[in-house]
Amino acid sequence: MAIWKVTMDGKDVQFGEAKRKRITPSGCNEPFKRWYWCPRRQWFNKIPCPFVNKNECDTYRRMCGNL
């Protein structure tokens, strides 16, 4: 059972109990306080991902093997 969960439903994103409209269309780099959500890794990063969207991330991953 997850203690704290990030979910994206339609145009909304939910960080634990906090719910708001999604800022990014793909869900990548969704800001939460001073952190950025990565849906691929299901984890937060301190700096935004350098990729514009999930397609760029997928292409890089296919070419290089991982992030």
URHU-V284165 format. One line per field, one symbol per residue. psi: psi as a letter, one per 30 degrees, with the letter a starting at -180 (. if undefined). burial: + if it has 9 or more other C-alpha atoms within 8 Angstrom, else -. Layout:
# URHU-V284165
psi->???
burial->???
This chain:
# URHU-V284165
psi->kkekkkkkjcglkkjcfkklkkekeffkhjkjcglkkjfefhlklflkkfkeaeeeeeeeeeefea.
burial->-------+---++++---+--+----++++----++++------+---+----+-++--++------
